[in-house]
Amino acid sequence: MEHQKTTVKYATEFPYLNDKDIHSLKLDIVYRILSTVKATDSEVELIKRKRRNLQKSHFKQKKDFDIKTCIEDIGRKLSDLEKEKNELIKRRIELIEEIDLYKMCCN
């Protein structure tokens, strides 16, 4: 169900994107999140491989659309992702501080 909600969200924000583009964006977001938190190397490699495969297949089936609009939309989305990344980093620091405080209290 969550997949459908996300797909509908991307479909309304970026009507010119097909399912592969949307899936690629999702993988990109997951990859960025895994890069900011402690993920295993195998998780990161799996996402990298999926992104590469999707990018290769996307270029084979490239569609015509307004490049300028696409670049502007992607720029806005990247800006949002950067903000989200910064929030995740702040939250990670807060969690580390909470864990350290908990360890100090237990010792």
Buried (B, 14 or more C-beta within 10 A) or exposed (E): EEEEEBBEEBBEEBEEBBEEBBBBBBBBBBBBBBEBEEBEEEEBEBBEEBBEEBBEEBEEEEEEBEEEEBEEBEEEBEEEBEEBBEEBEEEEEEEEEEEEEEEEEEE
